[in-house]
């Protein structure tokens, strides 16, 4: 790459950081405002305590999503930002429809996170900017990556975590890509973080209040054990997700029916257990506040219900990301592990399990180690336990699954099942 070409890449990265940060703020404002307008504030852990809205809104959202696919003549499914990262471009013309369907999906209570539509939107801007400025295929890949890194930098509460997550999800991990893409990604992620932080704050840092940990060396061994449990649990979660999406793919030529069935599944699960609605980020707080009151059985049931709701949301044509719901599953598992072995500090159990499930399911151990550490506000010692859990879970998954196989989260969210 020539010096002039690389200068253009750096300038574009700054621009994409600005645009990505603004897109993230506007999009999240719309989703949060509409959600607060339609839904009551209270979450419930009581069985079958869902009100009429837990049935009506997801069903209506499923119908609207199906009609949007039909009226807008959209392909049977969106590729999703993971596939778009791997392909190195996002078709800009798909962005408005993706954002519209994602807003309906998230406000409608689908068990999905905001990362996929935000990644698609900012990645689409990156693709468009590169093409407009005469960039070649490789420049377009870098600009797309930088755009996605920009929104992730703000969303994940760290300029490093955003591009690192995008980098790992791309599954093109070699030295050339590191120097070619990580520096522009870090620049865009830093700018995006700087724009979103004054408004959003740090969603992952201080989101939950954990007691201080009196760290002991044996906790590293405990973290490895949690990593093994998390890795095996992630494989079960992945099978369920992929199975549900695969089953619903037969309805791809009938988007309205598909949307209604997906909405009905989300509604049924939400009526039975309202805490399963939405991305799961807010749902973790009451779980972490009162794990003893919930008990091991209910915590594991919540993880299972969230997994099915995630699969039904993706399978039903709703558009959103799997990462936040997966963090919910991991957090519930961590709370259950703490109840089984109370000697493991809650922060270590929760942060390690959350990172382990995410690392094994999405095949992104470094990113999940960062997110888990931020979540528990851990120092160097606590972060070591989270890193051990994430890498152990990743190793378990890698050893038991065929090398090079796409992550279950990525396969399900991109809906590229055979």
C-alpha positions as CSV (number, residue, x, y, z in Angstrom):
1,X,0.0,0.0,0.0
2,X,1.4,3.4,-0.9
3,X,1.7,6.2,1.6
4,X,-0.9,8.2,-0.2
5,X,-3.3,5.3,-0.1
6,X,-2.8,4.7,3.5
7,X,-3.3,8.3,4.4
8,X,-6.7,8.1,2.6
9,X,-7.5,5.0,4.7
10,X,-6.7,6.9,8.0
11,X,-8.7,9.9,7.0
12,X,-11.6,7.7,6.1
13,X,-11.3,5.9,9.4
14,X,-11.8,9.2,11.3
15,X,-14.8,10.1,9.1
16,X,-16.3,6.7,9.7
17,X,-15.7,7.0,13.4
18,X,-17.8,10.2,13.4
19,X,-20.5,8.8,11.3
20,X,-20.6,5.5,13.2
21,X,-20.8,7.2,16.5
22,X,-23.7,9.4,15.3
23,X,-25.5,6.4,13.7
24,X,-25.2,4.5,17.0
25,X,-26.6,7.3,19.1
26,X,-29.6,8.0,16.8
27,X,-30.4,4.4,16.4
28,X,-30.2,3.5,20.1
29,X,-32.3,6.6,20.9
30,X,-35.1,5.5,18.6
31,X,-35.1,2.0,19.9
32,X,-35.0,3.1,23.6
33,X,-37.7,5.7,23.1
34,X,-40.1,3.4,21.3
35,X,-39.4,0.6,23.7
36,X,-40.2,2.8,26.8
37,X,-43.3,4.0,25.0
38,X,-44.7,0.6,24.4
39,X,-43.5,-1.6,27.2
40,X,-44.0,-1.4,31.0
41,X,-40.9,-0.9,33.1
42,X,-41.1,-4.0,35.3
43,X,-39.5,-7.4,34.6
44,X,-40.9,-10.5,36.3
45,X,-39.5,-13.8,37.2
46,X,-42.9,-15.2,38.1
47,X,-44.1,-18.0,35.8
48,X,-46.9,-16.9,33.4
49,X,-46.9,-13.4,34.7
50,X,-46.7,-11.7,31.3
51,X,-49.3,-9.2,30.5
52,X,-51.3,-8.8,27.3
53,X,-48.5,-6.8,25.8
54,X,-46.1,-9.7,26.0
55,X,-48.3,-11.5,23.5
56,X,-49.7,-8.7,21.4
57,X,-46.5,-6.8,20.7
58,X,-44.3,-9.7,19.6
59,X,-47.1,-11.1,17.4
60,X,-47.6,-7.7,15.8
61,X,-43.9,-7.2,15.3
62,X,-43.6,-10.6,13.7
63,X,-46.5,-9.7,11.3
64,X,-44.9,-6.3,10.5
65,X,-41.5,-7.8,9.9
66,X,-43.0,-10.5,7.6
67,X,-44.9,-7.8,5.6
68,X,-41.8,-5.6,5.3
69,X,-39.9,-8.5,3.8
70,X,-42.7,-9.0,1.3
71,X,-43.5,-5.4,0.5
72,X,-39.9,-4.2,0.2
73,X,-39.0,-7.4,-1.8
74,X,-36.1,-8.1,0.4
75,X,-34.1,-11.3,0.0
76,X,-35.2,-14.1,2.3
77,X,-32.8,-13.0,5.0
78,X,-30.1,-10.4,5.7
79,X,-26.6,-11.7,5.6
80,X,-25.7,-10.2,9.0
81,X,-22.6,-8.3,10.0
82,X,-20.5,-11.4,10.6
83,X,-20.9,-12.5,6.9
84,X,-20.5,-9.0,5.8
85,X,-17.2,-8.7,7.6
86,X,-16.0,-11.9,6.0
87,X,-17.0,-10.8,2.6
88,X,-15.4,-7.3,3.1
89,X,-18.4,-5.2,2.0
90,X,-22.0,-4.2,2.8
91,X,-24.3,-3.3,0.0
92,X,-25.4,0.2,1.0
93,X,-28.8,-0.2,-0.6
94,X,-29.7,-2.9,2.0
95,X,-29.0,-0.7,5.0
96,X,-32.3,1.2,5.3
97,X,-34.4,-2.0,5.1
98,X,-32.1,-3.7,7.6
99,X,-32.4,-0.8,10.1
100,X,-36.2,-0.6,9.7
101,X,-36.7,-4.3,10.3
102,X,-34.2,-4.3,13.2
103,X,-36.1,-1.4,14.9
104,X,-39.3,-3.3,14.7
105,X,-37.5,-6.5,15.9
106,X,-35.9,-4.9,18.9
107,X,-38.8,-2.8,19.9
108,X,-41.1,-5.8,19.4
109,X,-39.2,-7.7,22.1
110,X,-37.2,-10.1,19.9
111,X,-34.3,-11.7,21.8
112,X,-31.7,-9.9,19.8
113,X,-29.1,-7.2,20.4
114,X,-28.4,-4.0,18.5
115,X,-24.9,-4.9,17.3
116,X,-25.9,-6.5,14.0
117,X,-28.0,-3.7,12.5
118,X,-25.5,-1.1,13.8
119,X,-22.7,-3.1,12.2
120,X,-24.6,-3.3,8.9
121,X,-25.4,0.4,8.9
122,X,-21.9,1.6,9.7
123,X,-20.3,-1.0,7.5
124,X,-22.5,0.1,4.6
125,X,-21.4,3.6,5.1
126,X,-17.8,2.4,4.9
127,X,-18.4,0.5,1.7
128,X,-20.1,3.5,0.2
129,X,-17.3,5.9,1.2
130,X,-14.6,3.6,-0.2
131,X,-16.3,3.2,-3.5
132,X,-17.0,7.0,-3.8
133,X,-13.4,7.8,-3.1
134,X,-12.1,5.3,-5.7
135,X,-11.0,2.6,-3.3
136,X,-10.2,-0.9,-4.6
137,X,-11.5,-4.1,-3.2
138,X,-9.0,-4.2,-0.3
139,X,-9.7,-0.5,0.5
140,X,-13.4,-1.3,0.7
141,X,-12.7,-4.2,3.0
142,X,-10.8,-1.9,5.4
143,X,-13.4,0.8,5.2
144,X,-16.2,-1.6,6.0
145,X,-14.2,-3.0,8.9
146,X,-13.5,0.5,10.2
147,X,-17.2,1.4,10.0
148,X,-18.2,-1.6,12.0
149,X,-15.4,-1.0,14.5
150,X,-16.7,2.6,15.0
151,X,-20.1,1.5,16.3
152,X,-18.7,-1.4,18.3
153,X,-16.1,0.9,19.9
154,X,-19.0,3.0,21.4
155,X,-21.3,0.1,22.0
156,X,-18.8,-2.1,23.8
157,X,-17.5,0.8,26.0
158,X,-13.9,0.5,24.8
159,X,-12.1,1.7,21.7
160,X,-10.0,-1.5,21.8
161,X,-12.9,-4.0,22.4
162,X,-14.9,-2.8,19.3
163,X,-12.3,-3.4,16.6
164,X,-11.0,-6.5,18.4
165,X,-14.5,-8.0,18.3
166,X,-14.9,-7.1,14.6
167,X,-11.4,-8.5,13.9
168,X,-12.1,-11.8,15.6
169,X,-15.5,-12.2,14.0
170,X,-14.0,-11.8,10.6
171,X,-12.0,-15.0,11.0
172,X,-9.2,-13.7,8.7
173,X,-6.6,-13.6,11.4
174,X,-3.1,-13.2,10.0
175,X,-0.4,-10.5,10.2
176,X,-1.3,-8.8,7.0
177,X,-4.8,-8.3,8.2
178,X,-3.7,-7.2,11.6
179,X,-1.5,-4.3,10.3
180,X,-3.9,-3.5,7.5
181,X,-7.1,-3.4,9.4
182,X,-6.6,-3.2,13.2
183,X,-4.9,0.3,13.1
184,X,-7.8,1.9,11.0
185,X,-10.2,-0.1,13.2
186,X,-8.7,1.3,16.4
187,X,-8.8,4.8,15.0
188,X,-12.5,4.6,14.0
189,X,-13.3,2.7,17.2
190,X,-11.7,5.5,19.3
191,X,-13.5,8.2,17.5
192,X,-16.9,6.4,17.7
193,X,-16.3,5.8,21.4
194,X,-15.5,9.4,21.9
195,X,-18.8,10.5,20.3
196,X,-21.1,7.9,22.0
197,X,-19.5,7.9,25.4
198,X,-20.7,11.4,26.6
199,X,-24.3,10.3,25.9
200,X,-24.3,6.6,26.6
201,X,-21.5,6.5,29.2
202,X,-20.0,3.1,29.6
203,X,-22.8,0.5,29.3
204,X,-20.5,-2.4,30.3
205,X,-18.5,-0.7,33.0
206,X,-20.5,-0.4,36.2
207,X,-23.6,-1.9,34.7
208,X,-23.8,-4.4,37.6
209,X,-22.5,-3.9,41.1
210,X,-20.3,-6.7,42.4
211,X,-18.6,-7.1,45.7
212,X,-14.8,-6.7,45.8
213,X,-12.9,-10.0,45.3
214,X,-10.3,-11.2,47.7
215,X,-8.4,-12.9,45.0
216,X,-6.6,-16.2,45.6
217,X,-4.5,-18.3,43.2
218,X,-7.0,-21.2,43.3
219,X,-9.5,-19.0,41.5
220,X,-7.5,-19.4,38.3
221,X,-8.2,-23.2,38.5
222,X,-11.8,-22.5,39.3
223,X,-11.9,-20.2,36.2
224,X,-10.5,-23.0,34.1
225,X,-13.3,-25.3,35.4
226,X,-15.9,-22.7,34.6
227,X,-14.3,-22.4,31.1
228,X,-14.9,-26.2,30.6
229,X,-18.5,-26.0,31.7
230,X,-19.0,-22.8,29.7
231,X,-17.5,-24.4,26.6
232,X,-19.7,-27.5,26.8
233,X,-22.8,-25.4,27.6
234,X,-22.0,-23.1,24.6
235,X,-22.0,-26.2,22.3
236,X,-25.5,-27.1,23.6
237,X,-26.7,-23.6,23.2
238,X,-25.3,-23.5,19.7
239,X,-27.0,-26.7,18.7
240,X,-30.4,-25.4,19.9
241,X,-29.9,-22.0,18.1
242,X,-28.9,-23.6,14.8
243,X,-31.6,-26.2,15.1
244,X,-34.4,-23.7,15.6
245,X,-33.1,-21.5,12.7
246,X,-32.7,-24.5,10.4
247,X,-36.2,-25.7,11.1
248,X,-37.7,-22.2,10.3
249,X,-35.7,-21.8,7.1
250,X,-38.3,-23.9,5.3
251,X,-40.6,-20.9,5.7
252,X,-38.2,-18.5,3.9
253,X,-40.5,-18.3,0.9
254,X,-43.4,-17.3,3.2
255,X,-42.0,-14.3,5.2
256,X,-45.4,-13.3,6.7
257,X,-46.0,-16.8,8.1
258,X,-42.4,-17.1,9.2
259,X,-42.6,-13.7,11.0
260,X,-45.9,-14.7,12.7
261,X,-44.5,-18.0,13.9
262,X,-41.3,-16.3,15.2
263,X,-43.4,-13.6,16.9
264,X,-45.7,-16.2,18.4
265,X,-42.7,-18.1,19.8
266,X,-41.2,-15.0,21.3
267,X,-44.6,-14.0,22.7
268,X,-45.2,-17.5,24.3
269,X,-41.8,-17.5,26.0
270,X,-42.2,-13.9,27.1
271,X,-45.7,-14.6,28.5
272,X,-44.2,-17.5,30.5
273,X,-41.2,-15.5,31.6
274,X,-41.1,-11.8,30.7
275,X,-37.4,-11.4,31.6
276,X,-36.6,-13.2,28.4
277,X,-37.7,-10.2,26.3
278,X,-35.2,-7.9,24.5
279,X,-31.5,-8.2,24.2
280,X,-30.9,-9.5,27.8
281,X,-28.5,-6.7,28.9
282,X,-31.1,-5.3,31.3
283,X,-32.3,-8.7,32.3
284,X,-28.9,-9.6,33.9
285,X,-29.2,-7.0,36.6
286,X,-32.0,-8.6,38.5
287,X,-30.4,-12.0,38.1
288,X,-27.2,-10.7,39.5
289,X,-29.0,-9.0,42.4
290,X,-30.9,-12.0,43.6
291,X,-29.5,-15.3,42.4
292,X,-30.3,-17.1,45.7
293,X,-34.0,-16.1,45.4
294,X,-34.1,-17.5,41.9
295,X,-32.3,-20.8,42.5
296,X,-30.2,-23.0,40.3
297,X,-33.1,-24.6,38.4
298,X,-34.7,-21.3,37.4
299,X,-31.4,-19.8,36.4
300,X,-30.7,-22.7,34.0
301,X,-34.2,-22.6,32.8
302,X,-33.8,-18.9,32.0
303,X,-30.7,-19.7,30.0
304,X,-32.5,-22.3,28.0
305,X,-35.6,-20.1,27.4
306,X,-33.3,-17.2,26.3
307,X,-31.6,-19.6,23.9
308,X,-34.8,-20.7,22.3
309,X,-36.1,-17.1,22.1
310,X,-32.9,-16.1,20.4
311,X,-33.2,-19.0,17.9
312,X,-36.9,-18.1,17.3
313,X,-36.1,-14.5,16.8
314,X,-33.4,-15.2,14.2
315,X,-35.4,-17.9,12.6
316,X,-38.5,-15.7,12.4
317,X,-36.7,-13.1,10.2
318,X,-36.2,-10.5,13.0
319,X,-32.9,-8.7,12.5
320,X,-30.5,-8.1,15.4
321,X,-27.4,-9.6,16.9
322,X,-26.8,-12.7,19.0
323,X,-24.1,-11.4,21.2
324,X,-26.1,-9.6,23.9
325,X,-28.5,-12.6,24.4
326,X,-25.5,-14.9,24.6
327,X,-24.1,-12.8,27.4
328,X,-27.4,-13.2,29.2
329,X,-27.1,-17.0,28.9
330,X,-23.6,-16.9,30.1
331,X,-24.4,-14.6,33.0
332,X,-27.3,-16.9,34.1
333,X,-25.0,-19.9,34.0
334,X,-22.4,-18.0,36.0
335,X,-25.0,-17.2,38.7
336,X,-26.0,-20.9,38.8
337,X,-22.3,-21.9,39.2
338,X,-21.9,-19.6,42.1
339,X,-24.9,-21.2,43.8
340,X,-23.5,-24.6,43.2
341,X,-20.0,-23.6,44.5
342,X,-20.6,-20.6,46.8
343,X,-16.9,-20.4,47.6
344,X,-16.3,-19.0,44.1
345,X,-16.8,-15.2,44.3
346,X,-19.9,-14.1,42.4
347,X,-17.9,-11.7,40.2
348,X,-15.5,-14.4,39.2
349,X,-18.2,-16.9,38.5
350,X,-20.4,-14.5,36.5
351,X,-17.6,-12.8,34.5
352,X,-15.9,-16.1,33.7
353,X,-19.0,-17.9,32.7
354,X,-20.2,-15.0,30.6
355,X,-16.9,-14.8,28.8
356,X,-16.6,-18.5,28.4
357,X,-20.0,-19.1,26.8
358,X,-19.5,-16.1,24.4
359,X,-16.0,-17.1,23.5
360,X,-16.9,-20.7,22.7
361,X,-20.2,-19.9,20.9
362,X,-19.0,-17.0,18.8
363,X,-15.3,-18.1,18.7
364,X,-14.1,-14.7,19.9
365,X,-12.1,-15.4,23.1
366,X,-10.1,-12.1,23.2
367,X,-13.2,-9.9,22.8
368,X,-15.1,-11.9,25.4
369,X,-12.2,-11.6,27.9
370,X,-12.3,-7.8,27.5
371,X,-16.1,-7.7,27.9
372,X,-16.1,-10.0,30.9
373,X,-13.4,-8.0,32.6
374,X,-15.2,-4.7,31.9
375,X,-18.5,-6.2,33.2
376,X,-17.1,-7.1,36.6
377,X,-14.8,-4.0,36.7
378,X,-11.9,-6.4,37.4
379,X,-8.3,-5.5,37.9
380,X,-5.3,-7.5,36.7
381,X,-6.0,-10.4,38.9
382,X,-9.7,-10.7,38.2
383,X,-9.1,-10.2,34.5
384,X,-6.6,-13.2,34.6
385,X,-9.4,-15.5,35.7
386,X,-11.8,-14.2,33.0
387,X,-9.0,-14.7,30.4
388,X,-8.4,-18.3,31.6
389,X,-12.1,-19.1,31.4
390,X,-12.5,-17.6,27.9
391,X,-9.5,-19.3,26.5
392,X,-10.3,-22.6,28.1
393,X,-13.8,-22.5,26.7
394,X,-12.5,-21.6,23.3
395,X,-10.0,-24.5,23.4
396,X,-12.7,-26.9,24.4
397,X,-14.9,-25.8,21.5
398,X,-12.0,-25.8,19.0
399,X,-11.0,-29.3,20.1
400,X,-14.5,-30.8,19.8
401,X,-15.7,-28.9,16.7
402,X,-14.1,-29.2,13.2
403,X,-11.4,-26.6,12.7
404,X,-12.4,-23.7,10.5
405,X,-16.1,-24.3,11.3
406,X,-18.0,-21.0,11.6
407,X,-19.3,-20.1,15.0
408,X,-22.8,-21.2,15.9
409,X,-23.7,-17.6,16.7
410,X,-22.5,-16.5,13.3
411,X,-24.1,-19.4,11.5
412,X,-27.4,-18.8,13.1
413,X,-27.4,-15.0,12.9
414,X,-26.3,-15.1,9.2
415,X,-28.8,-17.9,8.5
416,X,-26.4,-19.7,6.2
417,X,-27.3,-23.2,7.3
418,X,-27.1,-26.0,4.8
